[in-house]
Amino acid sequence: MNFLQRLRKDVQAVFDRDPAARNVAEVICCYPGLHAIWLHRIANFLWRNHLKLAARFVSHLSRLLTGIEIHPGADIGTGVFIDHGCGVVIGETAEVGDDVLLYQGVVLGGTSKNSGKRHPTLESNVEVGAGGILLGPITVGRGARVGAGSVVTQSIPPDTTAVGVPAQFSGEGTGTEASFNLDHADIPDPLGDAFDSLLKRQLELENTVSKLREELSDKSQDEEAIERGLEV
C-alpha cells in the first residue's frame, strides 16, 4: 500500500465509524484524530530514519495541536481512527493494527522502565472505549473490545470483550471483520452479571429460610396443641 492509498484509507475510516462525518473537506480539516495519525506517520518516518529529535518535535507539535500524544516510535496500522481523541496516549513500543478504533482518554501505557517491548499490542479490528487503560506488553487479540473505563493488565484473546477494573473477560467480541458496535451499552458486564446471580441466589435462600421458619412455627404450634390435649 503506497502513501496515498494509506491516506485514503485513513479518511475512509472516519466515514466508516463516525455518522457525523459529512464530506471529505470536513474530515480533512476538522478531525484532530486524523491529524494526529497523519502527523504521526511523518514523525515515525523521521524516527525510523534516525532523526530522533525531529521526530520528537513533530510528535510534540501534534500533541499541542490535537491533544493526542503518540510517541514517534509507536507502530500504527492503516485505517486507525481516534474518535474525540483528547487525552489519548500511545507509548513508544505500542503496536496498533489495522482498522482499530480508539475513543478519548485511551492509554496504551507501560509498566516498566526497562528498554524493549513494554507497551500493548492491539491486533486488527480492536475497539477500545473511552478512558480504557491498557498497561504493559500485553496483546489484545483481533476483534476484541475493551469497555469504557476498563483497566487491562493481561492479554485479551481474540473476539473477547473486556470490562471492569481490573478487566474481566467474556467471549463476545466484534468478530474478525471491522463491524464496530458504537453502543457501549451493549457491552456485556461480567461483574454485574455475577452480582445479579449472587443477589438472585440470596433471595432464593431467604425465601427458603422463611418457608422453613413457617414450617417450624406450625410444627411447634401443633406440638403445643398436642401437649395441651394430653394434659387435659
C-alpha positions in Angstrom: 0.0 0.0 0.0 1.5 3.3 -1.1 1.4 6.6 0.8 -1.7 8.0 -1.0 -3.6 4.7 -0.6 -2.8 4.8 3.2 -4.1 8.4 3.5 -7.3 7.5 1.6 -7.9 4.6 3.9 -7.4 6.8 7.0 -10.1 9.2 5.6 -12.4 6.3 4.8 -12.0 5.0 8.4 -13.6 8.2 9.6 -16.7 7.8 7.4 -17.0 4.2 8.3 -17.2 4.8 12.1 -18.5 8.4 12.6 -22.0 9.1 11.3 -21.4 12.8 11.9 -18.8 12.9 9.1 -20.5 14.6 6.1 -17.8 15.3 3.5 -14.1 14.8 2.8 -13.2 18.5 3.3 -14.8 18.5 6.8 -12.9 15.3 7.7 -9.6 16.6 6.5 -9.9 20.0 8.1 -11.8 19.3 11.4 -10.9 15.8 12.7 -7.9 16.0 15.2 -7.8 12.2 15.4 -7.0 12.1 11.7 -4.5 14.9 12.0 -2.7 13.0 14.9 -2.4 9.9 12.7 -1.0 11.8 9.8 1.4 13.8 11.8 2.5 10.5 13.5 3.2 9.0 10.1 5.7 11.9 9.5 7.2 11.5 13.0 7.5 7.8 12.6 9.3 8.1 9.2 11.8 10.5 10.9 12.2 8.2 13.8 12.9 5.1 11.7 15.5 7.2 9.7 17.3 8.1 13.0 16.2 11.7 13.0 15.0 11.3 16.6 15.0 14.9 17.7 13.0 16.0 14.6 10.6 13.1 15.2 10.0 14.1 18.8 9.4 17.7 17.8 6.8 16.7 15.2 5.2 14.4 17.9 5.2 17.3 20.4 3.7 19.7 17.8 1.0 17.1 17.1 0.1 16.9 20.9 -0.2 20.6 21.1 -2.5 20.8 18.1 -4.6 17.7 18.7 -4.4 16.8 22.4 -3.3 13.4 21.3 0.1 12.1 22.3 1.6 9.4 20.1 5.3 8.5 20.6 7.0 8.6 17.2 8.4 5.1 17.8 4.9 3.6 18.0 3.7 1.4 15.1 0.3 2.5 13.8 -1.5 0.5 11.1 -3.8 1.8 8.4 -7.5 2.7 8.8 -6.9 3.5 12.5 -9.5 6.1 13.8 -9.1 8.1 17.0 -12.6 9.5 17.8 -12.8 12.6 20.0 -9.2 11.8 20.8 -8.3 14.3 23.5 -6.2 12.7 26.2 -5.2 9.6 24.1 -1.6 8.4 24.9 0.2 5.8 22.9 3.7 4.7 24.1 6.9 4.2 22.3 6.7 0.4 21.8 2.9 0.2 21.3 1.7 -1.6 18.2 -1.7 -0.7 16.8 -3.1 -2.9 14.0 -5.3 -2.1 11.0 -8.9 -0.8 11.4 -8.6 -0.1 15.2 -11.0 2.3 16.9 -9.9 4.3 19.9 -12.0 6.8 21.9 -11.0 9.7 24.0 -8.8 9.1 27.1 -7.4 5.8 25.9 -3.9 5.0 27.3 -1.6 2.4 25.8 1.0 2.7 28.6 4.0 0.8 30.0 4.6 -0.6 33.4 8.4 -0.9 33.3 11.4 1.3 33.0 13.3 -1.3 31.1 14.2 -0.9 27.5 12.5 -3.2 25.0 8.8 -4.0 24.5 6.8 -2.5 27.3 3.6 -1.2 25.7 0.5 -3.1 24.5 -0.1 -4.6 21.0 -3.5 -4.2 19.5 -4.3 -6.5 16.7 -6.6 -5.6 13.8 -10.3 -4.6 14.3 -9.9 -3.9 18.1 -12.1 -1.3 19.7 -11.2 0.5 23.0 -13.9 2.6 24.7 -13.4 6.0 26.3 -11.0 6.0 29.2 -9.8 2.5 28.6 -6.3 1.9 30.1 -4.1 -0.9 28.7 -0.8 -1.4 30.5 2.3 -3.4 29.8 3.5 -5.6 26.9 0.1 -7.4 26.6 -1.7 -8.4 23.4 -5.3 -7.5 22.6 -6.5 -10.2 20.1 -8.1 -9.5 16.7 -11.7 -8.3 17.0 -11.6 -7.8 20.8 -13.4 -4.9 22.6 -12.4 -3.0 25.8 -15.3 -1.3 27.6 -15.2 2.3 28.6 -13.2 3.0 31.8 -11.7 -0.5 31.9 -8.2 -1.2 33.1 -6.5 -4.1 31.3 -3.2 -5.6 32.5 -3.3 -9.0 30.9 -3.6 -10.2 27.3 -7.1 -10.5 25.8 -8.0 -13.4 23.5 -9.4 -12.6 20.0 -13.2 -11.9 19.8 -13.4 -11.2 23.5 -14.9 -8.3 25.5 -13.0 -6.9 28.5 -14.9 -4.8 31.1 -14.2 -3.5 34.5 -11.3 -2.7 36.9 -9.5 -4.9 36.7 -11.0 -6.1 33.4 -13.0 -9.3 33.3 -13.4 -11.2 30.0 -16.4 -12.6 28.2 -16.5 -14.3 24.8 -18.4 -11.7 22.9 -16.2 -9.7 20.5 -16.7 -7.9 17.3 -15.6 -10.8 15.1 -12.8 -10.8 12.5 -14.3 -8.1 10.4 -14.3 -4.4 11.1 -18.0 -4.3 12.2 -17.8 -1.8 15.1 -20.6 -1.5 17.6 -20.5 2.0 18.8 -23.2 1.4 21.5 -21.3 0.6 24.7 -24.5 -0.2 26.5 -24.4 -3.4 24.6 -21.1 -4.5 26.0 -21.6 -7.4 28.5 -20.8 -6.8 32.1 -19.3 -10.0 33.7 -19.1 -8.4 37.2 -22.6 -7.1 37.0 -23.8 -10.5 35.9 -22.0 -12.1 38.8 -23.6 -9.7 41.3 -27.0 -10.3 39.8 -26.5 -14.0 40.1 -25.5 -13.6 43.8 -28.5 -11.4 44.6 -30.8 -13.9 42.9 -29.3 -16.7 44.9 -29.5 -14.7 48.1 -33.3 -14.1 47.5 -33.8 -17.8 46.9 -32.0 -18.6 50.2 -34.0 -16.0 52.1 -37.3 -17.4 50.7 -36.2 -20.9 51.7 -35.3 -19.8 55.2 -38.6 -18.0 55.5 -40.6 -21.2 54.5 -38.6 -23.3 56.9 -39.3 -20.9 59.7 -43.0 -21.0 58.9 -43.0 -24.8 58.9 -41.1 -25.0 62.2 -43.5 -22.5 63.7 -46.5 -24.5 62.5 -44.9 -27.7 63.8 -44.2 -26.1 67.2 -47.9 -24.9 67.5 -49.1 -28.4 66.6 -46.8 -29.9 69.3 -48.1 -27.5 71.9 -51.7 -28.3 71.0 -51.0 -32.0 71.3 -49.3 -31.5 74.7 -52.3 -29.4 76.0 -54.6 -32.1 74.8 -52.7 -34.8 76.6 -52.7 -32.7 79.8 -56.5 -32.4 79.7 
